[in-house]
Every structure is written in C-alpha cells, then in structure tokens.
Amino acid sequence: MLAYNPEHETGSLYLFDQTARDAAKEQRMDDIPRLICENGDIITAEDFYLSFYNETPAHKDDIHQSIMDNPDLEVTTANGGERRKAHTIKSEDTIHLKRQHSFIWKRGRPRLTY
C-alpha cells in the first residue's frame, strides 16, 4: 500500500471505490508496522509523514485509523502519554512497535503482521 504505483490501477480511483479502500486498509495493517520496523522500531509522526505518507493514495484519516487499529503499534505524545484516538495524532507524536507482537492468520497460517 505504501509502495503505491498508479500503473497497477484497475480503472478505479482509490478515494471513490469502497472495495479498494477496504483492501488498502487491510494492506496498511501489514505495511505500516513493517516500514516502522525497517526504520528502527520507532519513528516520529512527522518523519512518518515525510518519509511514507506521500507513497500512498490513502488520506490522513485512513492512515491514522490504521495506526490506531493495529495491535502492534502504539502512539505516544511528546510528554509520554498514550494516544487513544486516531484524530488526535500530531506530528510531534511517536509511533513505535509494541514489545509484544501479535500474530494474525493470513491465508491459513499464522505470521507476524510485518
């Protein structure tokens, strides 16, 4: 999802097609933790936006909700508090992997989400 390539589009625009939007949400659940892991398990929201945000057709609300819904991610404030709602994420917040990773069932077998 974050490695979006418009050449792979099947004729529908992401923002207007609910099926594509749902599929993208599922893909982000794997992509975001994996990308954070590749960058040292922690990243500021600002660096996340600068590095990855422009690589996806998803809009901010969907990305924030995917971060909050992901069982392997936590968002902390600059003061060390935990963010609990997607719409409250700010650029000075930190997104990081939880110490205890979850497993998900993908095509009949368990695996880490990233």
N, C-alpha and C positions, 0 to 999 in steps of 0.2 A: 504494500500500500504506500509506504513512504518512498519507494523507488518507482513512483508513478511514471508511466510512459504513455502519452496520448496516442501513440501509434497502435496500441493494443486495444483501443476502444472498439466496441462492437456497435457503434452507431448511437449510443445513448449517453447523454450527459449525466455525470455523477450527481450533481446537485438536484436534478429533476426526476431521477429514477429511484424509487424506494428500494427496489431489489438490489440495485448497485450500491446504494447507501448501506443497506444491511450487510451485504457481502464485504464491503470495505470496513465496517465496524468489526466484523469477525477477524479480518486480516490484521487490523491495528492491534488487536489483543495479543498477537504474536510479535508484530513488528516493533512496537514501541519498547517493550522490555528488552528485546534482543539488541536494539540500537543503543539503549542506555547501557547495557552490559558491555557492549563494544567500546564504550567511552568511559569505562572505569566504574560502573555501577551507580554513578551519581552525576547529575547534571542540573544546572540551574534552568529554570523555565525559560529564561531569556536566551541562554545558549541553545536550548532545545528548539526554540522558535527560529533562531538564526541559522542553525545547522540543518534542521529537518523539516520545519514547518512548510517551507516552500516546495518541498519534494512531493507533496500530496495534494489531491484535489479536495480533500476534506476541509471543512471550515472549523474555526476555532471551537465552537460549541461541541461538535462531534469529537474532536481530538481531546478536549478537556474531559468529556464524559468517558471516553475510552480509558484515559489515565485513571480516573477515579474508580471506574468499574473493574479495573484489572486487579486481581488478587495478589499480584506480585509487585505492585508499585505502591509507594507512599509519596505524598506531597507534604513537605514541611514548610512552615513560614520562616521568614528571616529570624524570628525570635525563637524558633524551635518547636512551635506548636504544629499540630497536625491539621491539614486542610481536610474538610469533610464534604464540601460541595464543589462541584465542577465549576460553577460560575464565579467562584471566589479565588481561583488560581491567579496569581500575579507573577510578573516577570522576575521578581526577586525571590520567589519560592524555589525550593529544591525538589527535584524529582529523583527518587532513588529506588533501587530494588530492595525489597524486604529480605531480611536474613533467611527466613523460612520460605522457600519457593513452593508453589502449588504444582500439582500435576493436573493435566487435562486429558480427556480422551479424544484423540484425534484419529479418525479412520480406524477405530477398533483397538488402538493400543495407547497406553499412557506415555506421555512425554512431558518434559518441562515446556513451559509456554514460550520459551525463546531459544 
